[in-house]
Structure formats: structure tokens, C-alpha cells
Amino acid sequence: MNIRILTLAGLALALGGCTTTLAPNPIETRWNGQQAGTFFAKFGPPMADQQTGASTIYTWRGGYKTRTVPAKYAGDDKKKGKLVSPARTEYLRCEVQLTVSPEYVIRSVRTVIDKPGLNGAPSYCEEFLTAK
């Protein structure tokens, strides 16, 4: 019985040492630590701001674009088969919230509105906000 308790205690300690880390967001990787003025100079002014203690949360929206998604057909490329999904037009935009320190340095970027990329490509906000 004591061996079981010791084994369970050892297992609990081993699992307690595990931590989960999230992969960094490419937008945050690009903009964290940068001056908010640089972001707004490149992409335009924020549409709203809100004081939260010493920090300010800026809401920015932009990157308006239209994307045409081609139709998909069942079958191989040489012969078109049954229509799986028709062609469509997507209206793209990006909205993020920037948490900015009193020194006007970006501390975090949270994506509010975004569209996933096509065929495994990065999302629209990732493409738009990380382009050099």
C-alpha cells in the first residue's frame, strides 16, 4: 500500500512540473516591444481607445480587401466533376486590440476579427500585419 502511495505521489510531482506553453502569435512576435506610433503610422490611426489602469487598449481596424475563392469540383484536374462548392467573394478585414504601456510600447496584440487563409496559408491578419 505504501509503495502505491509513493508511486502516485511521485507521478503527481512529475506531472505538476509540466507546463503548457503557447506558440507565439506571429503578429505579437512582430509587434510586441515596438512603438505603437510605428504601428499606427504604417496602418492608420486606431478607431477607439480605452484606459485600463496604467495601460491603454487601442482598437484598430483596417486592411479592407476583396478575395475571390474559386469553385471546387470533385474529380481530378483534367476533368471537372460534380460541383463541391461554388466560387464566392470574401470581404476581408482585420481588427486587433493593442495593449500599450504608458511609454507607448506595444505589450500585446489580440486579434478580434480575422479570416483564415486559403489552403493552410496564414490568416489574413497575419499576412497583412506581418508584411515588411
C-alpha positions in Angstrom: 0.0 0.0 0.0 2.8 2.4 0.9 4.5 1.7 -2.5 1.3 2.7 -4.3 1.0 5.9 -2.4 4.7 6.8 -3.0 4.3 5.9 -6.7 1.2 8.1 -7.0 2.9 11.0 -5.1 5.9 10.7 -7.5 3.6 10.7 -10.5 1.7 13.7 -9.2 5.0 15.6 -8.7 6.2 14.7 -12.1 3.0 15.9 -13.8 3.0 19.0 -11.6 6.3 20.0 -13.1 4.8 20.0 -16.6 3.8 23.4 -18.1 1.9 24.2 -21.2 3.4 27.0 -23.4 1.6 28.5 -26.3 3.4 29.1 -29.5 3.8 32.8 -30.0 1.4 34.6 -32.3 3.2 35.8 -35.4 1.5 39.2 -35.1 2.7 39.5 -31.5 6.2 38.3 -32.4 6.4 41.1 -35.0 4.9 43.9 -32.9 5.5 43.3 -29.2 8.1 45.7 -27.9 7.6 48.1 -30.8 6.4 51.7 -30.5 2.6 52.0 -31.0 3.3 55.1 -33.1 5.2 52.9 -35.7 2.2 50.6 -36.0 -0.3 53.5 -36.4 2.0 55.3 -38.9 2.1 52.2 -41.0 -1.6 51.1 -40.8 -3.5 54.1 -39.8 -5.0 55.5 -36.5 -7.0 53.4 -34.0 -10.8 53.6 -34.1 -11.1 53.6 -30.3 -9.1 53.6 -27.1 -9.8 52.5 -23.5 -7.8 53.1 -20.4 -7.2 50.1 -18.2 -5.1 51.0 -15.2 -1.7 52.2 -16.5 -2.2 50.7 -19.9 -4.3 51.7 -22.9 -6.1 49.3 -25.1 -6.4 50.6 -28.7 -8.8 49.0 -31.1 -7.6 49.2 -34.7 -9.5 48.1 -37.8 -8.3 48.1 -41.4 -6.8 46.1 -44.3 -10.1 46.0 -46.2 -9.8 43.8 -49.3 -11.9 41.6 -51.5 -10.8 38.0 -52.3 -12.3 35.7 -54.9 -12.3 32.0 -53.9 -12.5 29.7 -56.9 -15.1 26.9 -57.2 -14.2 23.4 -56.1 -15.1 20.3 -58.1 -14.9 16.6 -57.3 -12.6 14.6 -59.5 -9.1 15.1 -61.0 -7.7 18.3 -62.5 -8.2 17.2 -66.2 -11.9 16.6 -65.9 -14.2 18.7 -63.8 -16.6 16.6 -61.8 -19.5 17.5 -59.6 -19.5 21.0 -58.1 -18.5 20.7 -54.4 -18.6 24.4 -53.6 -19.3 27.4 -55.9 -17.0 30.3 -56.4 -17.5 33.1 -53.9 -16.3 36.5 -52.9 -15.0 37.1 -49.4 -14.7 40.6 -47.9 -11.6 40.7 -45.7 -10.7 43.0 -42.9 -8.6 42.8 -39.8 -9.4 44.1 -36.3 -7.0 43.9 -33.4 -6.7 45.2 -29.9 -3.3 46.6 -28.9 -2.4 46.8 -25.2 0.1 49.7 -24.9 2.2 50.7 -21.9 2.4 54.2 -20.6 5.7 54.5 -22.5 3.6 53.9 -25.7 5.2 50.4 -26.3 3.0 47.6 -27.5 2.7 44.8 -24.9 0.2 42.5 -26.5 -1.8 42.1 -29.7 -5.2 40.3 -29.6 -6.9 39.5 -32.9 -10.7 40.3 -32.8 -11.8 39.8 -36.4 -9.8 37.7 -38.9 -10.3 35.3 -41.8 -8.4 32.0 -42.1 -6.0 31.7 -45.0 -6.8 29.5 -48.0 -5.3 26.0 -48.2 -3.3 26.3 -45.0 -2.0 29.7 -45.6 -1.6 32.2 -42.7 -4.7 34.1 -41.7 -5.5 37.4 -43.4 -4.4 39.5 -40.3 -1.1 37.5 -40.1 -0.4 38.3 -43.8 -1.4 41.9 -43.6 0.2 42.9 -40.2 3.4 41.0 -40.5 4.3 42.0 -44.1 7.5 44.0 -44.3 
